[in-house]
Amino acid sequence: MTVRDLIQHLEEYDEDTEVRLMSQENWPFEYSIKGVVHNDLFPDDEDEYEEDEPRPEPPPPMVYLVEGSQLCYGNKVAWECC
């Protein structure tokens, strides 16, 4: 899913609607979302390579939804709706 896809999905909901993360289809749980982080904030691995060692290509830009607290059990139906 891209940021554009996520925005399109969320546009149909009221702006004050709470957003949660549901995980584990076979034993679902709902989580709060602690935050949103872009991978450009992650430290690079420059120190892990010798001068003459080839370095891998940097990863493409990515946005992560960071899991907060487990709130309650989820519902398996959520996976049928995607």
Secondary structure, 3 states (H helix, E strand, C coil): CCHHHHHHHHCCCCCCCCCCEEECCCCCEEEEEEEEEEHHHCCCCHHHCCCCCCCCCCCCCCEEEEEEEEEEECCCHHHHCC
